[in-house]
Amino acid sequence: MEKFNLDAASIRILRELQQDARLSVNELAERVGMSASPCWRRQKELEEHGFIRRYAALLDRRKLDLGLVCMLHVSLTRHEAGVVEAFEAQMKACREVMECYEMTGTSDYIVKVMVANMDAYHDLLHNVLLKLPGVSQLNTSVALREVKYETALPL
């Protein structure tokens, strides 16, 4: 695929869509100072080149009874290929895992988990996470309150 020129107009389109992906083509074009047809073509190019991966609705986790956010610091016993792949596959498959990052430093991974309450976390911890092969240490930090939550990338 040929290289795509991410110019000022493309960045304006991306910024607007991060704030409201439900904008009509006409509304988007007006906000970014373009006519509708070129704006639509540019949006399609941004999708085709992978700048826009998908469109999603942002839900209120508290209204959906997901009041507890935990950050897990996970260390593996071995870094053999099968252990790493199995751990990462389980993280991808677990619905409660919102984010998972391989890290430098004292932990191998940091995992963000959302559950209803401490009982739900206890069940996840003891029935899933601690049973994963290769997990040697798991330390949990519980979020007391949300200071900032953003989904828009800093363009």
C-alpha positions in Angstrom: 0.0 0.0 0.0 1.4 3.4 -0.9 2.3 5.9 1.8 -0.4 8.2 2.8 0.3 11.9 3.3 -1.1 12.8 6.8 -1.6 16.5 6.2 -3.3 19.2 8.3 -6.7 18.4 6.8 -6.4 14.7 7.6 -5.4 15.6 11.2 -8.4 17.8 11.5 -10.7 15.0 10.3 -9.1 12.6 12.8 -9.5 15.1 15.7 -13.2 15.6 14.9 -13.9 11.9 14.5 -12.2 11.2 17.8 -14.6 13.6 19.5 -17.8 12.4 17.6 -17.6 9.5 15.2 -21.3 9.8 14.4 -20.8 13.1 12.5 -22.4 13.0 9.1 -20.1 13.7 6.1 -21.6 17.2 5.8 -21.1 18.0 9.4 -17.6 16.7 9.4 -16.8 18.6 6.2 -18.1 21.8 7.7 -16.1 21.4 10.9 -12.8 20.8 9.0 -13.4 23.4 6.3 -13.8 21.1 3.3 -16.6 20.3 0.9 -18.4 17.0 1.5 -17.0 14.9 -1.4 -13.3 15.5 -0.7 -13.9 15.1 3.0 -15.6 11.7 2.5 -12.8 10.6 0.2 -10.2 11.6 2.7 -12.0 9.8 5.5 -12.2 6.6 3.4 -8.4 6.9 2.7 -7.7 7.3 6.4 -9.7 4.1 7.0 -8.0 2.2 4.1 -4.5 3.2 5.4 -5.3 2.0 8.9 -5.3 5.4 10.7 -9.0 4.8 11.6 -9.1 1.2 12.8 -12.8 1.1 13.8 -15.7 3.2 15.1 -17.0 2.5 18.6 -19.4 3.9 21.3 -17.9 4.9 24.6 -20.0 3.5 27.4 -20.3 4.7 31.1 -18.7 1.8 33.0 -20.4 2.8 36.3 -23.9 2.6 34.7 -22.9 -0.9 33.6 -21.9 -1.9 37.1 -18.2 -1.9 36.4 -17.2 0.1 39.4 -13.8 -1.4 40.2 -10.7 -0.6 38.1 -7.5 -2.5 38.9 -4.0 -2.3 37.6 -2.1 -5.6 37.7 1.7 -5.9 37.7 2.4 -9.4 36.4 5.8 -11.2 36.3 6.3 -14.4 34.5 8.5 -17.3 35.7 9.9 -18.0 32.3 10.1 -16.1 29.1 9.9 -19.1 26.9 7.9 -18.7 23.7 5.0 -20.9 24.8 4.5 -19.2 28.1 4.5 -15.7 26.7 2.1 -16.6 23.9 -0.3 -18.5 26.3 -0.3 -15.6 28.7 -1.0 -13.0 26.0 -3.7 -15.2 24.4 -5.5 -15.4 27.7 -5.2 -11.6 28.2 -6.8 -11.1 24.8 -9.6 -13.6 25.5 -10.5 -12.3 29.0 -13.4 -9.8 28.7 -12.4 -8.1 32.0 -9.0 -7.2 30.7 -9.2 -3.8 29.1 -5.6 -3.2 28.3 -2.4 -5.2 28.5 1.1 -3.9 27.9 4.5 -5.8 27.9 6.8 -3.7 30.0 10.4 -2.9 30.9 11.3 -2.7 34.6 10.2 -4.8 37.5 7.1 -6.3 35.9 6.7 -8.1 32.7 3.2 -6.8 32.0 0.8 -4.2 33.3 -2.9 -5.2 32.9 -5.9 -3.0 33.3 -9.0 -4.8 34.5 -12.6 -3.6 35.0 -15.0 -5.6 37.2 -18.1 -4.9 39.2 -16.6 -5.1 42.7 -14.0 -6.7 44.9 -15.8 -10.0 44.9 -15.8 -10.1 41.1 -12.1 -9.3 41.1 -11.4 -12.0 43.7 -13.1 -14.5 41.5 -11.2 -13.4 38.4 -7.9 -13.4 40.4 -8.3 -16.9 41.9 -10.2 -18.7 39.1 -8.3 -17.3 36.1 -5.3 -15.1 36.6 -3.5 -17.1 39.3 -4.1 -20.3 37.4 -2.3 -19.1 34.3 0.9 -21.1 33.6 4.0 -19.1 34.0 2.7 -16.4 36.3 5.2 -16.1 39.1 4.0 -12.8 40.7 0.9 -10.7 40.5 0.5 -7.4 42.4 -2.7 -5.4 42.2 -3.3 -1.7 42.6 -6.9 -0.6 43.0 -8.0 2.7 41.5 -9.6 4.9 44.2 -11.0 7.4 41.7 -10.7 8.4 38.0 -8.8 11.6 37.6 -8.6 11.6 33.8 -9.9 9.2 31.2 -9.3 10.0 27.5 -9.7 8.0 24.4 -8.7 10.7 21.9 -5.0 10.5 20.8 -3.0 13.7 21.2 -2.9 14.9 17.5 
